[in-house]
């Protein structure tokens, strides 16, 4: 291929610039044609074309730099500018009636490219800004004439690697009153130390915990090694996964390899959305990770030491992924004379997965040992499995089961048959789900043991994105439910139960937003109302939110009333200072902030509709997006003599703005403080910056 193209270029050079040649650039036939490369219109161009010899010359600006290199075999300078000779390998057709020239793209000639997708952008702005938070929740319930009420407040402080907080709960039931506090230090992204006074155990020990807790871990994501794409044009690509990863990037035409797309545990899809001259193109790649959530080299280790309800307590929990397929995990806990320990090893590859676990519990009454083992494997739509639970390490007391599953896009079936040798008992269970349409599904569960036969049927309907209906029946009891999303902030739920013991019903209403309010009323006369939220003070602003967990993202726009969305964190509206806050960010997590152009006020213009960034490991990530927004003033200029002359304009700092027939124009806020020049071709005068005024005249100077 390269040899033939080289020969064509040499022959052409001899033709045009060879010694004694009488042919010049301007001797080539020339036509004015509408040029298209595939679906991409390149405009009306002067083209040098000879259909007899199938020779085609295009103006260089009609091709991208990559196309000039890949599709061209030579270039000459003519009186109309540089022209590129199109390779004979590129098919083209000429419609002389419509004067249209169409080239068929050949992406294989545009080069090979590789992009590492997991290299996320650097943080747009980070800060060790102090953050004050006040979480609160209240609950009031009334039943049988009795009133119960309670409230909890959780003040907190964060700055850089330091955190501190407290919890105070008061209730009409004295036994529920409590108070506690904690402080934490995170010297790095992988290590966190926490001291707790009268709080909860992070390892699940029951009772009130006081002591210290340490956490160290490093998660290495699974990476899809290579996703190959063939692109005829340069494009804007968005790469998304079912696990929540999202990144937008510019990609070149040609043979493209996207490397290292981070994935999460389980089954999902990689979705690549392309915007190019063809329009929107969507490509999908399914993936299935049959292993633990930790990839090779990842680990998670927690330990705590203190007291639980007055007794000495210590605990440890850890997991290590030796390889992508082999994981070891375990935990141990000691509280006074009681304790427990367990260890589990797991191996997973493809659709095969095997686990072996051993656990023990001890107390003053003695020690017990138990072991569990399971294995599953699949082929096509079928999955097989076996399982054994052996208490006290006595095989005769164990339960042994075999499992069978069948899964297609429309049907999901699973069944289990278990046997207990000691009592010679067989148990069986089966579940089936039929996905009738995207809006409807039905399921049936049946189980059989020596004591009884149980069955349960359920139907779920979603006639629209705002409405969900449910019907559930079991043991002579029928449950009906409906959920209606009135708007993004409000929802209503209705539930009714018809049973031999009597009919019951309830209605619930939920108000979402900065304060989440839920009300519930039942047919038995019980009424409950709860409210929860968080007040956050950061960078001189106070915001209301529904959660106080995770890092904080502060987006600065400089314009109040702008609706923003941050991927996976929800929506918010900028306050009077033009700032918006989002809670729940993961350290070093990749996010995208989006503005809705259709919701912008008339006087506000925006540059980019979205911006990617990486959250800081500190408490606050500050994204300064103020240069992306321009606030304008709608000003009417009044002439001393009416009507004004032709083409009236106003000039601020060298930039001209045309006025409409009423003398009005939008003036960007960036000219604040500047003096303008009003003119109409025959008259001109100076006008000041309008400030808050809607009308200006020469006399205002």
BELURSUL-V716724 format. One record per backbone hydrogen bond with DSSP energy under -1.0 kcal/mol. CO is the residue of the C=O (numbers start at 1). NH is the residue of the N-H. If there is no record, write none. Layout:
BEGIN
CO,NH / CO,NH
END
This chain:
BEGIN
1,5 / 2,6 / 3,7 / 4,8 / 5,9 / 6,10 / 7,11 / 8,12 / 9,13 / 10,14 / 11,15 / 12,16 / 13,17 / 18,21 / 24,27 / 25,28 / 31,47 / 33,45 / 34,101 / 35,42 / 36,103 / 37,40 / 40,37 / 43,35 / 45,33 / 47,31 / 48,57 / 50,55 / 55,50 / 56,86 / 57,48 / 58,84 / 59,62 / 60,63 / 64,68 / 65,69 / 66,70 / 67,71 / 71,87 / 74,85 / 76,83 / 78,81 / 81,78 / 82,60 / 83,76 / 84,58 / 85,73 / 87,90 / 91,104 / 93,102 / 95,99 / 95,100 / 99,34 / 100,95 / 101,36 / 102,93 / 103,38 / 106,109 / 107,110 / 111,255 / 113,257 / 115,259 / 116,119 / 118,120 / 125,622 / 131,158 / 132,537 / 133,156 / 134,535 / 135,154 / 136,533 / 137,152 / 138,531 / 139,150 / 140,529 / 141,148 / 142,527 / 143,146 / 146,143 / 148,141 / 149,172 / 150,139 / 151,170 / 152,137 / 153,168 / 154,135 / 155,166 / 156,133 / 157,164 / 158,131 / 159,162 / 161,186 / 162,159 / 163,184 / 164,157 / 165,182 / 167,180 / 168,153 / 169,178 / 170,151 / 173,176 / 174,177 / 178,169 / 180,167 / 181,197 / 182,165 / 183,195 / 184,163 / 185,193 / 190,217 / 192,215 / 193,185 / 194,213 / 195,183 / 196,211 / 197,181 / 199,209 / 201,204 / 208,309 / 209,199 / 210,307 / 211,196 / 212,305 / 213,194 / 214,303 / 215,192 / 216,301 / 218,299 / 220,295 / 222,263 / 224,261 / 227,258 / 229,256 / 231,254 / 235,251 / 236,275 / 237,249 / 238,273 / 239,247 / 240,271 / 241,244 / 245,241 / 247,239 / 249,237 / 251,235 / 254,231 / 255,113 / 256,229 / 257,115 / 258,227 / 259,117 / 261,224 / 266,289 / 268,287 / 270,285 / 271,240 / 272,283 / 273,238 / 274,281 / 275,236 / 276,279 / 279,276 / 281,274 / 283,272 / 285,270 / 287,268 / 289,266 / 289,291 / 295,298 / 298,321 / 299,218 / 300,319 / 301,216 / 302,317 / 303,214 / 304,315 / 305,212 / 306,313 / 307,210 / 308,311 / 311,308 / 312,336 / 313,306 / 314,334 / 315,304 / 316,332 / 317,302 / 318,330 / 319,300 / 320,328 / 321,297 / 325,348 / 326,322 / 326,323 / 327,346 / 328,320 / 329,344 / 330,318 / 331,342 / 332,316 / 333,340 / 334,314 / 335,338 / 338,335 / 339,362 / 340,333 / 341,360 / 342,331 / 343,358 / 344,329 / 345,356 / 346,327 / 347,354 / 349,352 / 352,349 / 353,376 / 354,347 / 355,374 / 356,345 / 357,372 / 358,343 / 359,370 / 360,341 / 361,368 / 362,339 / 363,366 / 366,363 / 368,361 / 369,392 / 370,359 / 371,390 / 372,357 / 373,388 / 374,355 / 375,386 / 376,353 / 377,384 / 379,382 / 381,407 / 382,379 / 383,405 / 384,377 / 385,403 / 386,375 / 387,401 / 388,373 / 389,399 / 390,371 / 391,394 / 394,397 / 395,398 / 396,422 / 399,389 / 400,419 / 401,387 / 402,417 / 403,385 / 404,415 / 405,383 / 406,413 / 410,435 / 411,408 / 412,433 / 413,406 / 414,431 / 415,404 / 416,429 / 417,402 / 418,427 / 419,400 / 420,425 / 425,420 / 427,418 / 428,448 / 429,416 / 430,446 / 431,414 / 432,444 / 433,412 / 434,436 / 434,442 / 439,462 / 440,437 / 441,460 / 442,434 / 443,458 / 444,432 / 445,456 / 446,430 / 447,454 / 448,428 / 452,449 / 454,447 / 456,445 / 457,473 / 458,443 / 459,471 / 460,441 / 461,469 / 466,485 / 468,483 / 469,461 / 470,481 / 471,459 / 472,479 / 473,457 / 474,477 / 477,474 / 478,498 / 479,472 / 480,496 / 481,470 / 482,494 / 483,468 / 484,486 / 484,492 / 489,512 / 490,487 / 491,510 / 492,484 / 493,508 / 494,482 / 495,506 / 496,480 / 497,504 / 498,478 / 499,502 / 504,497 / 505,523 / 506,495 / 507,521 / 508,493 / 509,519 / 510,491 / 511,517 / 516,532 / 517,511 / 518,530 / 519,509 / 520,528 / 521,507 / 522,525 / 526,522 / 527,142 / 528,520 / 529,140 / 530,518 / 531,138 / 532,516 / 533,136 / 534,545 / 535,134 / 536,543 / 537,132 / 538,541 / 541,538 / 543,536 / 545,534 / 551,584 / 551,585 / 552,621 / 553,582 / 554,623 / 555,580 / 556,625 / 562,574 / 563,596 / 564,572 / 565,594 / 566,569 / 566,570 / 570,566 / 572,564 / 574,561 / 575,578 / 578,557 / 579,575 / 580,555 / 582,553 / 585,551 / 586,589 / 589,615 / 591,613 / 592,567 / 593,611 / 594,565 / 596,599 / 597,600 / 601,604 / 603,632 / 605,630 / 609,595 / 611,593 / 613,591 / 619,552 / 620,127 / 621,554 / 623,556 / 623,625 / 625,628 / 626,629 / 628,607 / 630,605 / 631,669 / 633,667 / 635,665 / 636,696 / 648,659 / 649,679 / 650,657 / 651,677 / 652,655 / 655,652 / 657,650 / 660,663 / 663,637 / 664,660 / 665,635 / 667,633 / 668,671 / 669,672 / 671,674 / 676,687 / 677,651 / 678,685 / 679,649 / 683,680 / 685,678 / 687,676 / 690,693 / 694,636 / 696,638 / 697,700 / 698,701
END
